Amino acid sequence: MLFKEIAILDENLDYQPGKWVGIEGDRIAYLGDEAPADQARFGRVYEGAGKLLVPGLYNAHAHAPMTMLRGFAENLPLQRWLEERCWPFEDKMTPEDGYWATLLACAEMARYGVI
């Protein structure tokens, strides 16, 4: 697909109006101020005037591994629970611990029909 005259937020979150953005598969294959010479390779052209293209917003963290902390030091105020229990526990977790804890969380969500 090819976006024509669309505004973008670049990797530095700077606003840049009037760009041409060509997508192939799941990658940006062209970015410029004018139409690409081989415009046909991108297929359908979408009018971008009045629109904004932004980088994908990916969740860089997850709380699923905290399933392992359910019931751990209940009845503490949040800040004490975080500082005295949660963060020291998480500090000792390995990537493999996080993997298995996330699978446990997913299994529980599936059990209750959340996923």
C-alpha positions as CSV (number, residue, x, y, z in Angstrom):
1,M,0.0,0.0,0.0
2,L,1.1,3.6,-0.6
3,F,0.0,6.6,1.5
4,K,0.0,9.8,-0.5
5,E,0.6,13.2,1.1
6,I,0.2,11.9,4.7
7,A,1.7,13.6,7.8
8,I,3.9,11.4,9.9
9,L,5.5,11.3,13.3
10,D,9.0,10.1,12.7
11,E,11.2,8.0,15.1
12,N,12.0,11.2,17.1
13,L,8.2,12.0,17.2
14,D,8.8,15.0,15.0
15,Y,5.8,16.1,12.8
16,Q,6.5,15.9,9.1
17,P,3.6,16.8,6.7
18,G,3.1,15.8,3.1
19,K,5.1,12.5,3.0
20,W,4.7,9.5,0.7
21,V,4.9,6.2,2.6
22,G,5.1,2.9,0.9
23,I,4.5,-0.4,2.8
24,E,5.5,-3.9,1.7
25,G,4.5,-6.7,4.0
26,D,5.1,-5.4,7.5
27,R,7.8,-2.9,6.6
28,I,8.1,0.6,5.4
29,A,9.8,0.3,2.1
30,Y,9.6,3.9,0.9
31,L,9.5,7.3,2.6
32,G,9.8,10.5,0.7
33,D,8.5,13.9,-0.2
34,E,7.4,12.8,-3.7
35,A,5.8,9.7,-5.2
36,P,8.2,6.8,-5.7
37,A,9.3,6.2,-9.3
38,D,8.1,2.6,-9.0
39,Q,4.7,3.6,-7.4
40,A,2.9,0.7,-9.0
41,R,4.8,-1.8,-6.9
42,F,2.9,-0.7,-3.8
43,G,-0.5,-1.4,-5.1
44,R,-3.4,0.7,-3.8
45,V,-2.8,4.4,-3.1
46,Y,-4.5,5.9,-0.1
47,E,-5.1,9.6,0.2
48,G,-3.4,10.8,3.4
49,A,-4.4,14.5,3.4
50,G,-5.7,15.4,6.8
51,K,-4.4,12.1,8.4
52,L,-1.5,11.3,10.6
53,L,0.7,8.1,10.5
54,V,2.3,7.3,13.8
55,P,4.8,4.6,14.9
56,G,3.2,1.4,16.4
57,L,2.6,1.6,20.1
58,Y,3.9,-1.6,21.5
59,N,3.5,-2.7,25.1
60,A,7.0,-2.9,26.3
61,H,6.1,-4.4,29.6
62,A,3.5,-6.7,31.0
63,H,2.0,-7.5,34.4
64,A,1.2,-11.1,33.6
65,P,4.2,-12.5,35.5
66,M,2.9,-10.9,38.6
67,T,0.4,-13.8,38.8
68,M,3.2,-15.4,40.9
69,L,2.7,-12.7,43.5
70,R,-1.1,-13.2,44.0
71,G,-1.7,-13.4,47.7
72,F,1.9,-12.5,48.5
73,A,1.8,-10.2,51.5
74,E,-1.8,-9.3,51.3
75,N,-3.2,-6.4,53.3
76,L,-0.2,-4.2,52.9
77,P,-0.6,-0.7,51.5
78,L,0.3,-0.5,47.8
79,Q,3.6,1.4,48.2
80,R,4.9,-1.0,51.0
81,W,3.8,-4.0,49.0
82,L,5.7,-2.8,45.9
83,E,8.8,-1.7,47.8
84,E,9.0,-4.5,50.4
85,R,7.6,-7.5,48.6
86,C,6.9,-7.1,44.9
87,W,10.1,-5.4,43.6
88,P,12.5,-7.6,45.7
89,F,10.7,-10.7,44.4
90,E,10.8,-9.5,40.8
91,D,14.5,-8.7,41.2
92,K,15.1,-12.4,41.7
93,M,13.0,-13.6,38.8
94,T,14.8,-14.9,35.7
95,P,13.5,-14.6,32.2
96,E,12.4,-18.3,32.4
97,D,10.5,-17.5,35.6
98,G,8.7,-14.7,33.7
99,Y,7.9,-17.1,30.8
100,W,6.3,-19.7,33.0
101,A,4.5,-17.1,35.1
102,T,3.0,-15.5,31.9
103,L,1.8,-19.0,30.7
104,L,0.2,-19.4,34.1
105,A,-1.6,-16.1,33.7
106,C,-2.7,-16.9,30.2
107,A,-4.1,-20.3,31.4
108,E,-6.0,-18.6,34.2
109,M,-7.4,-16.0,31.8
110,A,-8.5,-18.8,29.4
111,R,-10.1,-20.6,32.3
112,Y,-12.3,-17.6,33.1
113,G,-13.0,-16.9,29.4
114,V,-11.0,-13.6,29.2
115,I,-9.0,-14.9,26.3
